Every structure is written in structure tokens, then in C-alpha cells.
Amino acid sequence: MGAAGATGLVLGLLGALLCAGKGASGADPIVETSPNVTSGLDVVIFCNLTEPQSPILGRMWKKGDKILTSDKETSGYTFYNIGEVNGDSSGVYECVFEMSSPVSRTVYVTVRPHVTAYKKSEHGNEGDTGILICKCNSYPPVSQWTWYKIKDGANEPIVNGTEQFIIKSSGNKTELRIANLDIEKDPGEYLCNATNEVGTDGAVVGLRVRSRLAALWPFLGIVAEVLVLVTIIFIYEKRRKPDEVLDDDDGGSAPLKSNAPNHKDKNVRQRNAN
């Protein structure tokens, strides 16, 4: 046996002894976890720690940076009730045992994408840019987004950067921009489809394109209401004025009556008597 072979044999024996010593001293505690979850209605995940290095001071369940539960129990068994497995409950769960050297393990809850449209129906004016948005909140993250135009019941793929279409996707969100909207060819239904390592899912977004004059309709409506009101006032004034003029003429031609005594007639009667 050469020097190189002897050195390798010695290193191998030392490694085996170190591993044996590590297991015997409990340096690497054994933690049993529930299997990764992909479906279920009343799902409970758990962790079971055996042969801890030091006393357990507490347990904790986390999802990402959010602490779900925590306690000061010293038992090596802990569980968390997820409930129904869906897009909201999917993710990476972590059980943490608080010790002098904390121990943690992960349980993965994975589902196919759960895609929703930001708005089920979008509106745009002719010549403007239409924006359709879809999102997905499930785990694992979406690995591929695809957009389709639904024509005659068939899904026609939309290629990014062709004609007036631009697709922007980042993680669990995608956006389809349609430049220079055409009132004839662009209205209809669009399908956003998401794929991850578990499966696929999609959502439909409707698009309506209005005429360029659509924005003027509210203003034109106000103008029409004002014109109708002015016309009504004009007709009313036109019909009311002749009656008022007639009343004024009658009042001016009527004789004025006075209760004051008529001194001229009295003087005439006195002269006649003399």
C-alpha cells in the first residue's frame, strides 16, 4: 500500500470515529417531521424532537418571518393545525425548539397555482394602452406565466413583444399591456395561465374598448340638461308675459275713485240758491 493509500485509510477511520462519537453524544438531535403536504381539508403538521442536547425551553411555529404560535412547553412534540390546504395556507412552515442551541426543521405545504384576476373586467379607450393583471398567492412560486386571447373557444397564445403586446411577469404577478387599443379586434376575453412544479391554473379577464368620444358623453349630457332647462324657462317666460301686460293696461284705464269732497260742485249749488 502506498503512502497516499495509507493516508486515505487513516482519514476514513478518523471520520467514522467522529461520526460515531457525534451520534452517541447527541450532537445532531433527531427531529421527525410530518410529510410535505399537497392537499387536505383538516391538515395538521408536526415536529417531534428526540434526544435533545439541552432542556427544551419553548416551541414555536413560523411561516416565513411571521410567528404563528409560541409557548414555553418543554415537550419535544409540537403540532400546528393548518386546516384547508389552499393558496393562502401553502408555504414553508418551520418548527423551532428553543434551547441553548435552537433546533429547527421545515415542512413544505405545496399546491398548484391559485390564479385570480386583479379585475375580472377591464375598460379602455380606443387608442390608449390597456392593462390586464393576474396574481397568484400560492407556493411554490410560479415558474412560468402565459397569456392567451380566447377566440371562438380556442386559446391563441400571445407572444411577448409582438404587435402591440408586452408581457411583464415577476414572481406571482403578471401584467399584459396592449398598446393602441383597437375597438374592432382587441375587445374580448384573455386568459392568464400560471405553472409551478405542482401544476397549472388560470383566470379569465374581459376587455372592453370604448370609442374615443366615450369620455365626452358625460360632458355632452350636462350640456343637454342645461339646454333643456333653458328652453323650459324661456317657454314659461314667453307664455307668462302677455297676461301680465294685459293686467297692467286694465289697471291704468280704470278711473280713480276718491273719497275727497267735491268743493267745485258745492260752490255752484250755493250760487244758484242766491
C-alpha positions as CSV (number, residue, x, y, z in Angstrom):
1,M,0.0,0.0,0.0
2,G,1.4,3.4,-1.0
3,A,1.7,6.5,1.2
4,A,-1.4,8.0,-0.4
5,G,-3.5,4.9,0.2
6,A,-2.4,4.7,3.9
7,T,-3.3,8.4,4.4
8,G,-6.7,7.9,2.9
9,L,-7.4,4.9,5.2
10,V,-6.4,6.8,8.3
11,L,-8.6,9.7,7.4
12,G,-11.5,7.4,6.7
13,L,-11.2,5.7,10.1
14,L,-11.0,9.1,11.8
15,G,-14.1,10.3,10.1
16,A,-16.0,7.2,11.1
17,L,-15.0,7.6,14.7
18,L,-16.0,11.3,14.7
19,C,-19.4,10.4,13.3
20,A,-20.0,7.7,15.8
21,G,-19.0,10.0,18.6
22,K,-21.4,12.7,17.3
23,G,-24.3,10.4,17.3
24,A,-23.6,8.9,20.7
25,S,-23.2,12.4,22.3
26,G,-26.5,13.6,20.7
27,A,-24.7,16.5,18.9
28,D,-27.2,16.1,16.0
29,P,-30.7,15.7,17.5
30,I,-33.2,13.6,15.7
31,V,-36.3,15.5,14.6
32,E,-39.2,13.7,12.9
33,T,-41.5,15.9,10.8
34,S,-44.8,15.3,9.1
35,P,-44.5,14.6,5.3
36,N,-44.8,17.6,3.0
37,V,-48.4,18.4,2.2
38,T,-50.2,19.0,-1.1
39,S,-53.9,18.7,-0.2
40,G,-56.4,18.2,2.6
41,L,-59.2,19.9,4.4
42,D,-58.2,19.5,8.1
43,V,-54.4,19.2,7.9
44,V,-52.1,19.1,11.0
45,I,-48.4,19.2,10.7
46,F,-46.0,18.2,13.5
47,C,-42.4,18.0,14.6
48,N,-41.0,15.5,17.2
49,L,-37.6,16.1,18.7
50,T,-35.8,13.3,20.4
51,E,-32.5,13.2,22.3
52,P,-32.2,17.0,22.8
53,Q,-28.8,18.3,23.6
54,S,-30.2,20.5,26.4
55,P,-33.5,21.1,28.1
56,I,-36.3,22.5,25.8
57,L,-37.3,26.0,26.9
58,G,-40.1,26.5,24.5
59,R,-41.5,25.8,21.0
60,M,-42.5,28.0,18.1
61,W,-44.1,27.7,14.6
62,K,-43.3,30.2,11.9
63,K,-44.3,30.8,8.3
64,G,-41.7,32.9,6.7
65,D,-40.9,35.8,9.1
66,K,-44.3,35.5,10.8
67,I,-44.7,33.7,14.1
68,L,-47.8,31.6,14.1
69,T,-47.7,30.2,17.6
70,S,-45.2,30.1,20.5
71,D,-45.2,28.5,24.0
72,K,-43.0,27.6,26.9
73,E,-43.7,23.9,26.9
74,T,-40.8,21.5,27.4
75,S,-42.2,18.6,25.4
76,G,-40.3,17.6,22.2
77,Y,-43.6,17.1,20.3
78,T,-45.4,20.1,18.8
79,F,-48.0,20.5,16.1
80,Y,-49.8,23.2,14.1
81,N,-53.3,23.0,12.6
82,I,-53.3,24.3,9.0
83,G,-56.9,23.5,8.2
84,E,-57.7,23.5,4.5
85,V,-54.8,23.4,2.1
86,N,-55.2,26.2,-0.5
87,G,-53.2,29.1,-1.9
88,D,-53.3,31.1,1.3
89,S,-52.2,28.3,3.6
90,S,-49.5,27.0,1.3
91,G,-45.9,27.9,2.1
92,V,-42.8,27.0,4.1
93,Y,-43.6,26.2,7.8
94,E,-40.8,26.0,10.4
95,C,-40.9,24.4,13.8
96,V,-38.4,25.9,16.3
97,F,-37.3,24.3,19.6
98,E,-35.8,27.0,21.9
99,M,-32.7,25.5,23.6
100,S,-29.2,26.6,24.4
101,S,-28.6,25.8,20.7
102,P,-32.0,26.2,18.9
103,V,-33.1,23.4,16.6
104,S,-35.5,23.9,13.7
105,R,-37.0,21.9,10.9
106,T,-39.2,22.8,7.9
107,V,-42.4,21.3,6.5
108,Y,-43.5,22.3,3.0
109,V,-47.1,22.8,2.1
110,T,-47.3,23.0,-1.7
111,V,-50.2,23.5,-4.1
112,R,-50.7,24.2,-7.7
113,P,-51.1,27.9,-8.6
114,H,-54.3,29.6,-7.5
115,V,-54.7,32.4,-10.1
116,T,-57.0,35.4,-9.7
117,A,-57.6,38.4,-11.9
118,Y,-56.9,41.8,-10.4
119,K,-60.2,42.8,-12.1
120,K,-62.5,40.4,-13.9
121,S,-63.3,43.1,-16.5
122,E,-61.2,46.0,-17.7
123,H,-62.1,49.0,-19.8
124,G,-60.0,51.1,-22.1
125,N,-60.5,53.9,-24.6
126,E,-59.7,53.4,-28.2
127,G,-56.1,54.4,-28.9
128,D,-55.0,54.1,-25.3
129,T,-53.0,51.3,-23.6
130,G,-55.0,48.5,-21.9
131,I,-53.5,46.8,-18.9
132,L,-54.6,43.3,-17.7
133,I,-53.2,41.9,-14.4
134,C,-53.3,38.5,-12.8
135,K,-51.8,37.3,-9.5
136,C,-51.1,34.1,-7.7
137,N,-50.5,33.7,-3.9
138,S,-49.7,30.0,-3.7
139,Y,-46.5,28.1,-3.1
140,P,-44.2,27.1,-4.8
141,P,-43.8,30.4,-6.8
142,V,-44.9,30.5,-10.4
143,S,-42.2,29.3,-12.7
144,Q,-43.9,30.4,-16.0
145,W,-46.7,32.8,-16.9
146,T,-48.5,32.5,-20.3
147,W,-51.2,34.8,-21.8
148,Y,-53.8,33.7,-24.4
149,K,-56.5,35.5,-26.4
150,I,-59.7,33.4,-26.4
151,K,-61.1,33.3,-30.0
152,D,-64.0,31.1,-31.0
153,G,-63.5,28.9,-27.9
154,A,-59.8,28.3,-28.6
155,N,-56.8,29.8,-26.8
156,E,-54.5,31.7,-29.1
157,P,-51.0,32.3,-27.5
158,I,-49.8,35.9,-27.1
159,V,-46.1,36.3,-27.8
160,N,-44.3,38.9,-25.8
161,G,-43.1,41.8,-27.8
162,T,-45.1,41.1,-30.9
163,E,-47.5,43.6,-32.5
164,Q,-48.8,45.7,-29.6
165,F,-48.4,43.1,-26.8
166,I,-46.0,43.5,-23.9
167,I,-45.9,40.9,-21.0
168,K,-44.2,41.7,-17.7
169,S,-44.1,38.9,-15.1
170,S,-42.4,38.9,-11.7
171,G,-42.9,36.0,-9.3
172,N,-46.5,35.6,-8.5
173,K,-47.8,38.5,-10.6
174,T,-48.1,39.1,-14.4
175,E,-49.2,42.0,-16.5
176,L,-50.3,42.2,-20.1
177,R,-50.1,45.6,-21.9
178,I,-52.0,46.1,-25.1
179,A,-50.9,49.3,-26.8
180,N,-53.0,51.4,-29.2
181,L,-56.3,49.7,-28.4
182,D,-58.4,48.8,-31.4
183,I,-62.2,48.9,-30.9
184,E,-62.7,46.2,-33.5
185,K,-60.1,43.5,-32.8
186,D,-58.9,43.9,-29.2
187,P,-62.1,43.5,-27.1
188,G,-62.8,40.1,-25.8
189,E,-61.6,37.6,-23.2
190,Y,-57.9,37.0,-22.2
191,L,-56.6,34.0,-20.2
192,C,-53.6,34.3,-17.9
193,N,-52.1,30.9,-17.1
194,A,-49.6,30.1,-14.3
195,T,-47.4,27.0,-13.9
196,N,-45.3,25.8,-11.0
197,E,-43.8,22.4,-10.1
198,V,-47.1,21.1,-8.7
199,G,-49.5,22.1,-11.6
200,T,-51.2,24.8,-13.6
201,D,-54.1,27.2,-13.2
202,G,-55.6,30.2,-15.0
203,A,-58.1,33.1,-14.8
204,V,-60.1,34.9,-17.5
205,V,-60.0,38.7,-17.8
206,G,-62.6,40.5,-20.0
207,L,-61.6,43.6,-22.0
208,R,-64.0,46.3,-23.4
209,V,-62.8,49.1,-25.6
210,R,-64.8,52.3,-25.8
211,S,-64.9,54.9,-28.6
212,R,-62.7,58.0,-28.4
213,L,-65.9,60.0,-27.9
214,A,-66.9,58.0,-24.8
215,A,-65.1,60.4,-22.5
216,L,-67.2,63.3,-23.9
217,W,-70.5,61.7,-23.2
218,P,-70.8,62.9,-19.5
219,F,-70.0,66.5,-20.7
220,L,-72.4,66.3,-23.5
221,G,-75.1,65.0,-21.1
222,I,-74.6,68.0,-18.9
223,V,-74.8,70.4,-21.8
224,A,-78.0,68.7,-23.0
225,E,-79.6,69.1,-19.5
226,V,-78.7,72.8,-19.4
227,L,-80.2,73.4,-22.8
228,V,-83.4,71.7,-21.8
229,L,-83.6,73.7,-18.6
230,V,-83.0,77.0,-20.5
231,T,-85.7,76.1,-23.1
232,I,-88.2,75.4,-20.4
233,I,-87.5,78.7,-18.7
234,F,-87.8,80.6,-22.0
235,I,-91.1,79.0,-22.9
236,Y,-92.5,79.7,-19.4
237,E,-91.5,83.4,-19.6
238,K,-92.9,83.7,-23.1
239,R,-96.3,82.4,-22.0
240,R,-96.4,84.5,-18.8
241,K,-95.6,88.0,-20.2
242,P,-98.8,88.6,-22.3
243,D,-101.0,88.0,-19.3
244,E,-99.0,90.4,-17.1
245,V,-99.1,93.2,-19.8
246,L,-102.9,92.9,-20.1
247,D,-103.3,93.2,-16.4
248,D,-101.2,96.4,-16.3
249,D,-103.3,98.0,-19.1
250,D,-106.6,97.3,-17.4
251,G,-105.4,98.9,-14.2
252,G,-104.2,102.1,-16.0
253,S,-107.5,102.7,-17.8
254,A,-109.8,102.3,-14.8
255,P,-111.0,105.6,-13.3
256,L,-109.5,106.6,-10.0
257,K,-112.0,106.9,-7.2
258,S,-111.5,109.4,-4.4
259,N,-113.4,110.0,-1.1
260,A,-112.3,113.6,-1.0
261,P,-115.3,116.1,-1.1
262,N,-116.0,118.0,-4.4
263,H,-115.8,121.7,-3.5
264,K,-116.5,122.9,-7.0
265,D,-119.9,121.4,-7.2
266,K,-120.8,122.8,-3.7
267,N,-119.9,126.3,-4.7
268,V,-122.1,126.1,-7.9
269,R,-125.1,125.0,-5.8
270,Q,-124.7,127.9,-3.4
271,R,-124.6,130.5,-6.3
272,N,-127.8,129.1,-7.8
273,A,-129.6,129.3,-4.5
274,N,-128.7,133.0,-4.2
